[in-house]
Amino acid sequence: MPELPEVETVRRGLAPVMEGASFAKVELRRGDLRAPFPPRFAARLKGRRVEALRRRGKFLLADLDNQTVLIMHLGMSGSFRILADGETRLAPDTYHRRGKLRAHDHVVFQMSSGVQIIFNDPRRFGLMTLAGGSDIDHTPPFSGIGVEPLADDFSGATLARLFAGRRAPVKALLMDQRLIAGVGNIYACEALWLARISPNRPAGRFATKTGKPTVAADRLATAIREVLEAAIAAGGSSLRDHIRATGELGEFQHRFAVYDRAGKPCPRNDGGTIRRTVHAGRSTFYCPVCQR
């Protein structure tokens, strides 16, 4: 499933063609994705202007001009692509030219700018729905989503507060979306390696007896931010389905230090060999020499 960097990459690709534009037409090529579209979904979007496109965890949220929010989730295999005709020059050599719709193209947004935005989802685990925007942070699923790891106030103190008294391995808690929004398996592995922290370390050790952050907590918070920002700059990681809205693949998979590198030497050349273990049902990759 796409993690925060992939979703943020998609948001940045869509924002220039969605923000400030209106939905001229919305075509639904089936009645549902992982859940049915809400009643009159296309009609309720038609004519509405997108005031802002933002991200919350792994969700995309388009704030509309009538205080409604279009909520979108990529699921396992969802992707957007932007089509432009010969008269549209939003970003030369970037957007696809219009052609026939492909298999698994389930939603087509015709924007007032003349651009088409198409959502493709072979596995149909994606989601699109509408909600009132006035109190969206306090309604499901957003009421149960954790802190944003790229927020200005995300720090070692944040981790100390979230992890205090918990015995579970830190790797498992980094992937818990109820605690930290958007960090999944790939970036949890990479951040722990960057911070030189074992994924097996009990999470409670990141807070002192008085609840203050340890040095390791500060180091891990910094590493999480650095890894996520580097992945966003690289367009995310394209392992199976991720593709940018502009049609390009992400490149961060070429920079993995430990993820999916079991049996290979640690990039630090410390004599360690990358190992694989399992946390919360997911494969974890780490170096037993430099990660303590």
C-alpha atoms as an extended CHARMM CRD file, in Angstrom:
* protein
*
       292  EXT
         1         1  MET       CA              0.0000000000        0.0000000000        0.0000000000  PROA      1               0.0000000000
         2         2  PRO       CA              1.3310000000        3.4940000000       -0.7740000000  PROA      2               0.0000000000
         3         3  GLU       CA              2.7900000000        5.2580000000        2.2400000000  PROA      3               0.0000000000
         4         4  LEU       CA              3.0110000000        8.9580000000        3.0500000000  PROA      4               0.0000000000
         5         5  PRO       CA              5.6910000000        9.8550000000        0.4570000000  PROA      5               0.0000000000
         6         6  GLU       CA              3.7560000000        8.2280000000       -2.3880000000  PROA      6               0.0000000000
         7         7  VAL       CA              0.5000000000        9.9450000000       -1.4160000000  PROA      7               0.0000000000
         8         8  GLU       CA              2.2170000000       13.2940000000       -0.9570000000  PROA      8               0.0000000000
         9         9  THR       CA              3.9000000000       12.8780000000       -4.3520000000  PROA      9               0.0000000000
        10        10  VAL       CA              0.5010000000       12.2820000000       -5.9440000000  PROA      10              0.0000000000
        11        11  ARG       CA             -0.9300000000       15.3180000000       -4.1350000000  PROA      11              0.0000000000
        12        12  ARG       CA              1.8350000000       17.5410000000       -5.4410000000  PROA      12              0.0000000000
        13        13  GLY       CA              1.2680000000       16.2540000000       -8.9520000000  PROA      13              0.0000000000
        14        14  LEU       CA             -2.4870000000       16.8520000000       -8.8350000000  PROA      14              0.0000000000
        15        15  ALA       CA             -2.5150000000       20.1830000000       -7.0060000000  PROA      15              0.0000000000
        16        16  PRO       CA             -1.5310000000       22.3670000000      -10.0020000000  PROA      16              0.0000000000
        17        17  VAL       CA             -4.4150000000       21.0190000000      -12.0910000000  PROA      17              0.0000000000
        18        18  MET       CA             -7.0490000000       20.6920000000       -9.3660000000  PROA      18              0.0000000000
        19        19  GLU       CA             -6.6450000000       23.7160000000       -7.1250000000  PROA      19              0.0000000000
        20        20  GLY       CA             -8.6470000000       26.6340000000       -8.4870000000  PROA      20              0.0000000000
        21        21  ALA       CA            -10.3690000000       24.4840000000      -11.1320000000  PROA      21              0.0000000000
        22        22  SER       CA            -13.9500000000       23.2050000000      -11.1300000000  PROA      22              0.0000000000
        23        23  PHE       CA            -15.3570000000       19.8050000000      -11.9810000000  PROA      23              0.0000000000
        24        24  ALA       CA            -16.9270000000       20.3080000000      -15.4080000000  PROA      24              0.0000000000
        25        25  LYS       CA            -17.9820000000       16.6650000000      -15.6060000000  PROA      25              0.0000000000
        26        26  VAL       CA            -17.4960000000       13.5360000000      -13.5090000000  PROA      26              0.0000000000
        27        27  GLU       CA            -17.7920000000       10.0850000000      -15.0940000000  PROA      27              0.0000000000
        28        28  LEU       CA            -18.1110000000        6.9580000000      -12.9640000000  PROA      28              0.0000000000
        29        29  ARG       CA            -17.4060000000        3.8200000000      -14.9530000000  PROA      29              0.0000000000
        30        30  ARG       CA            -18.6070000000        1.5170000000      -12.1750000000  PROA      30              0.0000000000
        31        31  GLY       CA            -20.7440000000        1.8840000000       -9.0650000000  PROA      31              0.0000000000
        32        32  ASP       CA            -18.0900000000        1.2790000000       -6.4570000000  PROA      32              0.0000000000
        33        33  LEU       CA            -14.4590000000        0.8550000000       -5.5260000000  PROA      33              0.0000000000
        34        34  ARG       CA            -13.9200000000       -0.8120000000       -2.1510000000  PROA      34              0.0000000000
        35        35  ALA       CA            -17.1740000000        0.8530000000       -1.1120000000  PROA      35              0.0000000000
        36        36  PRO       CA            -20.0530000000        2.2580000000       -3.1790000000  PROA      36              0.0000000000
        37        37  PHE       CA            -19.8010000000        5.8670000000       -4.2720000000  PROA      37              0.0000000000
        38        38  PRO       CA            -22.1080000000        8.0900000000       -2.2150000000  PROA      38              0.0000000000
        39        39  PRO       CA            -25.5420000000        8.9070000000       -3.7100000000  PROA      39              0.0000000000
        40        40  ARG       CA            -25.4000000000       11.4630000000       -6.5490000000  PROA      40              0.0000000000
        41        41  PHE       CA            -21.6150000000       11.5520000000       -6.2660000000  PROA      41              0.0000000000
        42        42  ALA       CA            -21.0080000000       12.8740000000       -9.7880000000  PROA      42              0.0000000000
        43        43  ALA       CA            -23.8560000000       15.3840000000       -9.6160000000  PROA      43              0.0000000000
        44        44  ARG       CA            -22.6850000000       16.7280000000       -6.2550000000  PROA      44              0.0000000000
        45        45  LEU       CA            -19.1750000000       17.3170000000       -7.6120000000  PROA      45              0.0000000000
        46        46  LYS       CA            -20.2100000000       18.9400000000      -10.9010000000  PROA      46              0.0000000000
        47        47  GLY       CA            -19.5750000000       22.6730000000      -10.8830000000  PROA      47              0.0000000000
        48        48  ARG       CA            -17.7620000000       22.6480000000       -7.5480000000  PROA      48              0.0000000000
        49        49  ARG       CA            -14.4100000000       24.4090000000       -7.3760000000  PROA      49              0.0000000000
        50        50  VAL       CA            -11.4110000000       22.8820000000       -5.5990000000  PROA      50              0.0000000000
        51        51  GLU       CA            -10.1430000000       25.4030000000       -3.0700000000  PROA      51              0.0000000000
        52        52  ALA       CA             -7.2300000000       23.2920000000       -1.8230000000  PROA      52              0.0000000000
        53        53  LEU       CA             -5.8340000000       19.7710000000       -2.1350000000  PROA      53              0.0000000000
        54        54  ARG       CA             -4.2290000000       18.4570000000        1.0470000000  PROA      54              0.0000000000
        55        55  ARG       CA             -3.1120000000       15.2050000000        2.6080000000  PROA      55              0.0000000000
        56        56  ARG       CA             -3.9860000000       13.6190000000        5.9460000000  PROA      56              0.0000000000
        57        57  GLY       CA             -2.0700000000       10.4310000000        6.6020000000  PROA      57              0.0000000000
        58        58  LYS       CA             -2.5620000000        8.3280000000        3.4830000000  PROA      58              0.0000000000
        59        59  PHE       CA             -5.7140000000       10.1890000000        2.3780000000  PROA      59              0.0000000000
        60        60  LEU       CA             -6.0850000000       12.9880000000       -0.1790000000  PROA      60              0.0000000000
        61        61  LEU       CA             -8.6340000000       15.6530000000        0.6890000000  PROA      61              0.0000000000
        62        62  ALA       CA             -9.9750000000       18.1640000000       -1.8270000000  PROA      62              0.0000000000
        63        63  ASP       CA            -11.6450000000       21.0860000000       -0.0610000000  PROA      63              0.0000000000
        64        64  LEU       CA            -14.5420000000       22.2860000000       -2.2270000000  PROA      64              0.0000000000
        65        65  ASP       CA            -16.1750000000       25.7050000000       -2.4040000000  PROA      65              0.0000000000
        66        66  ASN       CA            -19.3860000000       24.5330000000       -0.6800000000  PROA      66              0.0000000000
        67        67  GLN       CA            -17.7200000000       23.3440000000        2.5560000000  PROA      67              0.0000000000
        68        68  THR       CA            -17.6780000000       19.7510000000        1.2860000000  PROA      68              0.0000000000
        69        69  VAL       CA            -14.5440000000       17.5950000000        1.1900000000  PROA      69              0.0000000000
        70        70  LEU       CA            -13.8020000000       15.0170000000       -1.5070000000  PROA      70              0.0000000000
        71        71  ILE       CA            -11.9360000000       12.2130000000        0.2700000000  PROA      71              0.0000000000
        72        72  MET       CA             -9.7280000000        9.9490000000       -1.8370000000  PROA      72              0.0000000000
        73        73  HSD       CA             -7.5930000000        6.9350000000       -0.9210000000  PROA      73              0.0000000000
        74        74  LEU       CA             -5.3340000000        5.0680000000       -3.3330000000  PROA      74              0.0000000000
        75        75  GLY       CA             -5.8660000000        1.6690000000       -1.7190000000  PROA      75              0.0000000000
        76        76  MET       CA             -3.4080000000       -0.9990000000       -2.8430000000  PROA      76              0.0000000000
        77        77  SER       CA             -3.0930000000       -0.2210000000       -6.5350000000  PROA      77              0.0000000000
        78        78  GLY       CA             -4.7900000000        3.1010000000       -7.2470000000  PROA      78              0.0000000000
        79        79  SER       CA             -3.1350000000        5.7900000000       -9.3420000000  PROA      79              0.0000000000
        80        80  PHE       CA             -4.0730000000        9.0520000000      -11.0310000000  PROA      80              0.0000000000
        81        81  ARG       CA             -2.9410000000       10.2690000000      -14.4050000000  PROA      81              0.0000000000
        82        82  ILE       CA             -3.4420000000       13.6340000000      -16.0200000000  PROA      82              0.0000000000
        83        83  LEU       CA             -4.4730000000       13.8900000000      -19.6540000000  PROA      83              0.0000000000
        84        84  ALA       CA             -4.2110000000       17.0530000000      -21.7030000000  PROA      84              0.0000000000
        85        85  ASP       CA             -5.2690000000       17.7460000000      -25.2650000000  PROA      85              0.0000000000
        86        86  GLY       CA             -3.1780000000       19.5620000000      -27.8350000000  PROA      86              0.0000000000
        87        87  GLU       CA             -4.4140000000       22.9440000000      -26.6460000000  PROA      87              0.0000000000
        88        88  THR       CA             -3.3920000000       22.4930000000      -23.0300000000  PROA      88              0.0000000000
        89        89  ARG       CA              0.1220000000       23.5210000000      -22.0610000000  PROA      89              0.0000000000
        90        90  LEU       CA              0.2510000000       23.1340000000      -18.3010000000  PROA      90              0.0000000000
        91        91  ALA       CA              3.5530000000       21.2680000000      -18.2540000000  PROA      91              0.0000000000
        92        92  PRO       CA              4.9630000000       20.3500000000      -21.6650000000  PROA      92              0.0000000000
        93        93  ASP       CA              6.2340000000       16.8040000000      -22.0890000000  PROA      93              0.0000000000
        94        94  THR       CA              4.7460000000       15.8280000000      -18.7450000000  PROA      94              0.0000000000
        95        95  TYR       CA              1.0860000000       14.9760000000      -19.1670000000  PROA      95              0.0000000000
        96        96  HSD       CA             -0.2530000000       12.2350000000      -21.4000000000  PROA      96              0.0000000000
        97        97  ARG       CA             -2.2150000000       13.1060000000      -24.5070000000  PROA      97              0.0000000000
        98        98  ARG       CA             -5.8070000000       12.0140000000      -24.4970000000  PROA      98              0.0000000000
        99        99  GLY       CA             -6.6510000000        8.6260000000      -25.8990000000  PROA      99              0.0000000000
       100       100  LYS       CA             -8.9240000000        5.7220000000      -25.2020000000  PROA      100             0.0000000000
       101       101  LEU       CA             -9.6590000000        4.9170000000      -21.5880000000  PROA      101             0.0000000000
       102       102  ARG       CA             -7.8030000000        1.9160000000      -20.2350000000  PROA      102             0.0000000000
       103       103  ALA       CA             -9.0810000000       -1.0970000000      -18.3840000000  PROA      103             0.0000000000
       104       104  HSD       CA             -9.5560000000       -0.2830000000      -14.6980000000  PROA      104             0.0000000000
       105       105  ASP       CA            -10.0460000000        3.4460000000      -15.3750000000  PROA      105             0.0000000000
       106       106  HSD       CA            -12.9390000000        3.8380000000      -12.9580000000  PROA      106             0.0000000000
       107       107  VAL       CA            -13.3210000000        7.5940000000      -12.4150000000  PROA      107             0.0000000000
       108       108  VAL       CA            -12.7930000000       10.4670000000      -14.8590000000  PROA      108             0.0000000000
       109       109  PHE       CA            -12.7090000000       14.0840000000      -13.6740000000  PROA      109             0.0000000000
       110       110  GLN       CA            -13.1120000000       16.5960000000      -16.5020000000  PROA      110             0.0000000000
       111       111  MET       CA            -11.7670000000       19.8560000000      -15.0760000000  PROA      111             0.0000000000
       112       112  SER       CA            -12.7410000000       23.3610000000      -16.1580000000  PROA      112             0.0000000000
       113       113  SER       CA             -9.1530000000       23.9420000000      -17.3240000000  PROA      113             0.0000000000
       114       114  GLY       CA             -9.6070000000       21.3160000000      -20.0400000000  PROA      114             0.0000000000
       115       115  VAL       CA             -7.5350000000       18.7080000000      -18.2500000000  PROA      115             0.0000000000
       116       116  GLN       CA             -8.8000000000       15.2090000000      -17.4850000000  PROA      116             0.0000000000
       117       117  ILE       CA             -7.8060000000       13.4610000000      -14.2690000000  PROA      117             0.0000000000
       118       118  ILE       CA             -8.3250000000        9.6960000000      -14.3740000000  PROA      118             0.0000000000
       119       119  PHE       CA             -8.2910000000        7.3050000000      -11.4320000000  PROA      119             0.0000000000
       120       120  ASN       CA             -7.1610000000        3.7820000000      -12.2820000000  PROA      120             0.0000000000
       121       121  ASP       CA             -7.4020000000        0.9690000000       -9.7210000000  PROA      121             0.0000000000
       122       122  PRO       CA             -7.0010000000       -2.6710000000      -10.8240000000  PROA      122             0.0000000000
       123       123  ARG       CA             -7.6370000000       -4.1500000000       -7.3690000000  PROA      123             0.0000000000
       124       124  ARG       CA            -10.4100000000       -1.6900000000       -6.4720000000  PROA      124             0.0000000000
       125       125  PHE       CA             -9.2550000000       -1.1250000000       -2.8820000000  PROA      125             0.0000000000
       126       126  GLY       CA             -9.3170000000        2.6230000000       -3.4370000000  PROA      126             0.0000000000
       127       127  LEU       CA            -11.9450000000        4.9280000000       -2.0170000000  PROA      127             0.0000000000
       128       128  MET       CA            -13.7720000000        8.1070000000       -2.9880000000  PROA      128             0.0000000000
       129       129  THR       CA            -16.4380000000        9.6880000000       -0.8560000000  PROA      129             0.0000000000
       130       130  LEU       CA            -17.7760000000       13.0740000000        0.2680000000  PROA      130             0.0000000000
       131       131  ALA       CA            -18.0380000000       14.5570000000        3.7280000000  PROA      131             0.0000000000
       132       132  GLY       CA            -18.8620000000       17.8440000000        5.3920000000  PROA      132             0.0000000000
       133       133  GLY       CA            -15.7130000000       19.8430000000        5.9420000000  PROA      133             0.0000000000
       134       134  SER       CA            -16.5850000000       21.7440000000        9.1000000000  PROA      134             0.0000000000
       135       135  ASP       CA            -15.6880000000       18.9630000000       11.5390000000  PROA      135             0.0000000000
       136       136  ILE       CA            -13.9220000000       16.3800000000        9.4080000000  PROA      136             0.0000000000
       137       137  ASP       CA            -10.9800000000       15.9440000000       11.8030000000  PROA      137             0.0000000000
       138       138  HSD       CA            -13.3630000000       14.5840000000       14.4240000000  PROA      138             0.0000000000
       139       139  THR       CA            -15.2030000000       12.0690000000       12.2350000000  PROA      139             0.0000000000
       140       140  PRO       CA            -14.0740000000        8.6020000000       11.0460000000  PROA      140             0.0000000000
       141       141  PRO       CA            -11.6240000000        7.7290000000        9.6760000000  PROA      141             0.0000000000
       142       142  PHE       CA             -9.7910000000       10.9140000000       10.6160000000  PROA      142             0.0000000000
       143       143  SER       CA            -10.7550000000       10.8640000000       14.2680000000  PROA      143             0.0000000000
       144       144  GLY       CA             -8.6410000000        7.7290000000       14.6830000000  PROA      144             0.0000000000
       145       145  ILE       CA             -5.5690000000        8.8090000000       12.7200000000  PROA      145             0.0000000000
       146       146  GLY       CA             -2.3490000000        9.6210000000       14.5490000000  PROA      146             0.0000000000
       147       147  VAL       CA              0.0040000000       12.5780000000       14.4050000000  PROA      147             0.0000000000
       148       148  GLU       CA              1.5570000000       13.8350000000       11.1900000000  PROA      148             0.0000000000
       149       149  PRO       CA              5.2840000000       13.0020000000       11.1230000000  PROA      149             0.0000000000
       150       150  LEU       CA              6.0120000000       16.0340000000        8.9190000000  PROA      150             0.0000000000
       151       151  ALA       CA              4.2000000000       18.4650000000       11.2080000000  PROA      151             0.0000000000
       152       152  ASP       CA              6.3350000000       21.2740000000       12.6180000000  PROA      152             0.0000000000
       153       153  ASP       CA              5.8600000000       20.0310000000       16.1650000000  PROA      153             0.0000000000
       154       154  PHE       CA              6.7530000000       16.3830000000       15.4950000000  PROA      154             0.0000000000
       155       155  SER       CA              9.7740000000       15.6140000000       17.6840000000  PROA      155             0.0000000000
       156       156  GLY       CA             11.3590000000       13.2300000000       20.1130000000  PROA      156             0.0000000000
       157       157  ALA       CA              8.9130000000       14.5190000000       22.7060000000  PROA      157             0.0000000000
       158       158  THR       CA              6.0700000000       13.3710000000       20.4440000000  PROA      158             0.0000000000
       159       159  LEU       CA              7.5050000000        9.8680000000       20.2880000000  PROA      159             0.0000000000
       160       160  ALA       CA              8.1100000000        9.8120000000       24.0310000000  PROA      160             0.0000000000
       161       161  ARG       CA              4.4640000000       10.7080000000       24.6380000000  PROA      161             0.0000000000
       162       162  LEU       CA              3.1640000000        8.1110000000       22.1730000000  PROA      162             0.0000000000
       163       163  PHE       CA              5.4710000000        5.2950000000       23.2910000000  PROA      163             0.0000000000
       164       164  ALA       CA              5.6280000000        5.7980000000       27.0590000000  PROA      164             0.0000000000
       165       165  GLY       CA              4.8670000000        2.6030000000       28.9670000000  PROA      165             0.0000000000
       166       166  ARG       CA              4.5830000000        0.4500000000       25.8500000000  PROA      166             0.0000000000
       167       167  ARG       CA              6.4940000000       -2.8050000000       25.5970000000  PROA      167             0.0000000000
       168       168  ALA       CA              5.8730000000       -3.5470000000       21.9180000000  PROA      168             0.0000000000
       169       169  PRO       CA              8.8380000000       -3.2850000000       19.5150000000  PROA      169             0.0000000000
       170       170  VAL       CA              9.3170000000        0.2190000000       18.1980000000  PROA      170             0.0000000000
       171       171  LYS       CA              9.0040000000       -0.9700000000       14.5850000000  PROA      171             0.0000000000
       172       172  ALA       CA              5.4600000000       -2.2210000000       15.1860000000  PROA      172             0.0000000000
       173       173  LEU       CA              4.3860000000        1.0680000000       16.7480000000  PROA      173             0.0000000000
       174       174  LEU       CA              5.9000000000        3.1690000000       13.9720000000  PROA      174             0.0000000000
       175       175  MET       CA              3.4960000000        1.4270000000       11.5740000000  PROA      175             0.0000000000
       176       176  ASP       CA              0.4570000000        1.9150000000       13.8270000000  PROA      176             0.0000000000
       177       177  GLN       CA             -1.6470000000        4.5000000000       11.9900000000  PROA      177             0.0000000000
       178       178  ARG       CA             -3.4740000000        5.3280000000       15.2230000000  PROA      178             0.0000000000
       179       179  LEU       CA             -0.2010000000        6.7200000000       16.5540000000  PROA      179             0.0000000000
       180       180  ILE       CA              1.6760000000        8.0860000000       13.5370000000  PROA      180             0.0000000000
       181       181  ALA       CA             -0.1080000000        8.7640000000       10.2570000000  PROA      181             0.0000000000
       182       182  GLY       CA              1.3710000000        7.6510000000        6.9720000000  PROA      182             0.0000000000
       183       183  VAL       CA              4.5170000000        5.7680000000        8.0300000000  PROA      183             0.0000000000
       184       184  GLY       CA              4.4040000000        2.1930000000        6.7880000000  PROA      184             0.0000000000
       185       185  ASN       CA              6.7750000000       -0.7220000000        6.4890000000  PROA      185             0.0000000000
       186       186  ILE       CA              9.3040000000        0.6940000000        4.0560000000  PROA      186             0.0000000000
       187       187  TYR       CA              9.9440000000        4.0030000000        5.7600000000  PROA      187             0.0000000000
       188       188  ALA       CA              9.8520000000        2.5840000000        9.2780000000  PROA      188             0.0000000000
       189       189  CYS       CA             12.6990000000        0.2320000000        8.2880000000  PROA      189             0.0000000000
       190       190  GLU       CA             14.6750000000        3.0010000000        6.6200000000  PROA      190             0.0000000000
       191       191  ALA       CA             14.2110000000        5.4940000000        9.4640000000  PROA      191             0.0000000000
       192       192  LEU       CA             15.3100000000        2.9940000000       12.1020000000  PROA      192             0.0000000000
       193       193  TRP       CA             18.4370000000        2.2150000000       10.0980000000  PROA      193             0.0000000000
       194       194  LEU       CA             19.2300000000        5.9020000000        9.6680000000  PROA      194             0.0000000000
       195       195  ALA       CA             18.7900000000        6.4320000000       13.4220000000  PROA      195             0.0000000000
       196       196  ARG       CA             20.9130000000        3.3230000000       14.2250000000  PROA      196             0.0000000000
       197       197  ILE       CA             18.0760000000        1.8830000000       16.3140000000  PROA      197             0.0000000000
       198       198  SER       CA             17.1110000000       -1.7830000000       16.4660000000  PROA      198             0.0000000000
       199       199  PRO       CA             13.5360000000       -2.4570000000       15.3480000000  PROA      199             0.0000000000
       200       200  ASN       CA             13.2680000000       -4.8280000000       18.3130000000  PROA      200             0.0000000000
       201       201  ARG       CA             13.8830000000       -2.1490000000       20.9480000000  PROA      201             0.0000000000
       202       202  PRO       CA             10.8650000000       -1.8200000000       23.2870000000  PROA      202             0.0000000000
       203       203  ALA       CA              9.0450000000        1.4090000000       22.4880000000  PROA      203             0.0000000000
       204       204  GLY       CA              8.8180000000        2.4060000000       26.1480000000  PROA      204             0.0000000000
       205       205  ARG       CA             12.5690000000        2.9660000000       26.2460000000  PROA      205             0.0000000000
       206       206  PHE       CA             12.1670000000        6.1540000000       24.2050000000  PROA      206             0.0000000000
       207       207  ALA       CA             10.7800000000        7.9590000000       27.2480000000  PROA      207             0.0000000000
       208       208  THR       CA             12.4680000000        8.5060000000       30.5940000000  PROA      208             0.0000000000
       209       209  LYS       CA             10.7150000000        7.7360000000       33.8770000000  PROA      209             0.0000000000
       210       210  THR       CA              9.5210000000       11.3410000000       33.9540000000  PROA      210             0.0000000000
       211       211  GLY       CA              8.1770000000       11.1160000000       30.3870000000  PROA      211             0.0000000000
       212       212  LYS       CA             10.9600000000       13.1140000000       28.7700000000  PROA      212             0.0000000000
       213       213  PRO       CA             12.3350000000       12.0130000000       25.3810000000  PROA      213             0.0000000000
       214       214  THR       CA             15.5820000000       10.0940000000       25.3500000000  PROA      214             0.0000000000
       215       215  VAL       CA             18.4320000000       10.9360000000       23.0030000000  PROA      215             0.0000000000
       216       216  ALA       CA             17.3210000000        7.9870000000       20.8700000000  PROA      216             0.0000000000
       217       217  ALA       CA             13.7910000000        9.4320000000       20.6290000000  PROA      217             0.0000000000
       218       218  ASP       CA             15.1550000000       12.7200000000       19.3010000000  PROA      218             0.0000000000
       219       219  ARG       CA             17.3830000000       10.8480000000       16.8700000000  PROA      219             0.0000000000
       220       220  LEU       CA             14.5050000000        8.7100000000       15.6060000000  PROA      220             0.0000000000
       221       221  ALA       CA             12.1440000000       11.6620000000       15.1270000000  PROA      221             0.0000000000
       222       222  THR       CA             14.8040000000       13.4170000000       13.0480000000  PROA      222             0.0000000000
       223       223  ALA       CA             15.4360000000       10.2690000000       11.0090000000  PROA      223             0.0000000000
       224       224  ILE       CA             11.7290000000        9.7780000000       10.2830000000  PROA      224             0.0000000000
       225       225  ARG       CA             11.4540000000       13.3120000000        8.9360000000  PROA      225             0.0000000000
       226       226  GLU       CA             14.6490000000       13.0220000000        6.8840000000  PROA      226             0.0000000000
       227       227  VAL       CA             13.6480000000        9.7200000000        5.2990000000  PROA      227             0.0000000000
       228       228  LEU       CA             10.1370000000       10.9080000000        4.4330000000  PROA      228             0.0000000000
       229       229  GLU       CA             11.3690000000       14.1750000000        2.9570000000  PROA      229             0.0000000000
       230       230  ALA       CA             14.0220000000       12.3910000000        0.8970000000  PROA      230             0.0000000000
       231       231  ALA       CA             11.4440000000        9.9280000000       -0.3990000000  PROA      231             0.0000000000
       232       232  ILE       CA              9.0590000000       12.7200000000       -1.3740000000  PROA      232             0.0000000000
       233       233  ALA       CA             11.8630000000       14.5160000000       -3.2050000000  PROA      233             0.0000000000
       234       234  ALA       CA             12.5300000000       11.2730000000       -5.1080000000  PROA      234             0.0000000000
       235       235  GLY       CA              8.8700000000       10.8530000000       -6.0610000000  PROA      235             0.0000000000
       236       236  GLY       CA              8.2310000000        7.9860000000       -3.6600000000  PROA      236             0.0000000000
       237       237  SER       CA              9.0600000000        4.3130000000       -4.1210000000  PROA      237             0.0000000000
       238       238  SER       CA              7.7480000000        2.3950000000       -7.1370000000  PROA      238             0.0000000000
       239       239  LEU       CA              7.8050000000       -1.2790000000       -6.2020000000  PROA      239             0.0000000000
       240       240  ARG       CA              4.5530000000       -2.5080000000       -7.7520000000  PROA      240             0.0000000000
       241       241  ASP       CA              1.8200000000       -0.0040000000       -8.4950000000  PROA      241             0.0000000000
       242       242  HSD       CA              2.9610000000        3.4670000000       -7.4840000000  PROA      242             0.0000000000
       243       243  ILE       CA              3.1760000000        5.9700000000      -10.2950000000  PROA      243             0.0000000000
       244       244  ARG       CA              3.1740000000        9.7350000000      -10.1010000000  PROA      244             0.0000000000
       245       245  ALA       CA              0.2100000000       11.6780000000      -11.4850000000  PROA      245             0.0000000000
       246       246  THR       CA              2.5310000000       12.9090000000      -14.2240000000  PROA      246             0.0000000000
       247       247  GLY       CA              3.1670000000        9.3220000000      -15.3220000000  PROA      247             0.0000000000
       248       248  GLU       CA              6.6760000000        8.9320000000      -13.9550000000  PROA      248             0.0000000000
       249       249  LEU       CA              7.8850000000        6.2630000000      -11.5620000000  PROA      249             0.0000000000
       250       250  GLY       CA              9.2510000000        7.0840000000       -8.1470000000  PROA      250             0.0000000000
       251       251  GLU       CA             12.9780000000        6.6410000000       -7.6020000000  PROA      251             0.0000000000
       252       252  PHE       CA             13.4740000000        6.1580000000       -3.8650000000  PROA      252             0.0000000000
       253       253  GLN       CA             13.5460000000        2.3610000000       -4.2170000000  PROA      253             0.0000000000
       254       254  HSD       CA             17.0320000000        2.7750000000       -5.6730000000  PROA      254             0.0000000000
       255       255  ARG       CA             18.1840000000        4.3300000000       -2.3920000000  PROA      255             0.0000000000
       256       256  PHE       CA             16.9670000000        1.7230000000        0.0900000000  PROA      256             0.0000000000
       257       257  ALA       CA             19.5490000000        1.0550000000        2.7690000000  PROA      257             0.0000000000
       258       258  VAL       CA             17.8860000000       -2.0100000000        4.2880000000  PROA      258             0.0000000000
       259       259  TYR       CA             14.3760000000       -2.5750000000        2.9680000000  PROA      259             0.0000000000
       260       260  ASP       CA             14.1520000000       -5.8110000000        0.9400000000  PROA      260             0.0000000000
       261       261  ARG       CA             17.9440000000       -6.2280000000        1.1110000000  PROA      261             0.0000000000
       262       262  ALA       CA             18.1790000000       -9.3040000000        3.3410000000  PROA      262             0.0000000000
       263       263  GLY       CA             21.5200000000      -11.0530000000        2.9620000000  PROA      263             0.0000000000
       264       264  LYS       CA             23.2910000000       -8.0150000000        1.5420000000  PROA      264             0.0000000000
       265       265  PRO       CA             26.0080000000       -6.0270000000        3.3250000000  PROA      265             0.0000000000
       266       266  CYS       CA             25.0420000000       -2.9830000000        5.3450000000  PROA      266             0.0000000000
       267       267  PRO       CA             25.6900000000        0.2200000000        3.3690000000  PROA      267             0.0000000000
       268       268  ARG       CA             27.7440000000        1.5020000000        6.2890000000  PROA      268             0.0000000000
       269       269  ASN       CA             30.3740000000       -1.1790000000        5.5580000000  PROA      269             0.0000000000
       270       270  ASP       CA             30.3920000000       -2.0820000000        9.2320000000  PROA      270             0.0000000000
       271       271  GLY       CA             30.6570000000       -5.8220000000        8.6150000000  PROA      271             0.0000000000
       272       272  GLY       CA             26.9430000000       -6.3130000000        9.1740000000  PROA      272             0.0000000000
       273       273  THR       CA             24.6100000000       -8.2810000000        6.9090000000  PROA      273             0.0000000000
       274       274  ILE       CA             21.0100000000       -7.1570000000        6.5190000000  PROA      274             0.0000000000
       275       275  ARG       CA             18.5840000000       -9.4710000000        8.3170000000  PROA      275             0.0000000000
       276       276  ARG       CA             14.8790000000      -10.0240000000        7.9390000000  PROA      276             0.0000000000
       277       277  THR       CA             12.4590000000      -10.5070000000       10.8100000000  PROA      277             0.0000000000
       278       278  VAL       CA              8.7180000000       -9.9250000000       11.2760000000  PROA      278             0.0000000000
       279       279  HSD       CA              6.8390000000       -7.2730000000       13.2330000000  PROA      279             0.0000000000
       280       280  ALA       CA              3.0470000000       -6.9420000000       13.2270000000  PROA      280             0.0000000000
       281       281  GLY       CA              2.8900000000       -9.4080000000       10.3440000000  PROA      281             0.0000000000
       282       282  ARG       CA              5.2370000000       -7.3760000000        8.1320000000  PROA      282             0.0000000000
       283       283  SER       CA              8.8070000000       -8.0550000000        7.0770000000  PROA      283             0.0000000000
       284       284  THR       CA             11.3920000000       -5.9530000000        8.8460000000  PROA      284             0.0000000000
       285       285  PHE       CA             14.9000000000       -5.4030000000        7.4890000000  PROA      285             0.0000000000
       286       286  TYR       CA             17.7660000000       -4.1670000000        9.6320000000  PROA      286             0.0000000000
       287       287  CYS       CA             21.4940000000       -4.3830000000       10.3250000000  PROA      287             0.0000000000
       288       288  PRO       CA             22.2840000000       -6.1850000000       13.5970000000  PROA      288             0.0000000000
       289       289  VAL       CA             25.6720000000       -4.4700000000       13.8630000000  PROA      289             0.0000000000
       290       290  CYS       CA             24.8540000000       -0.7550000000       13.6570000000  PROA      290             0.0000000000
       291       291  GLN       CA             21.2430000000       -0.8880000000       14.8570000000  PROA      291             0.0000000000
       292       292  ARG       CA             21.1580000000       -1.3530000000       18.5980000000  PROA      292             0.0000000000
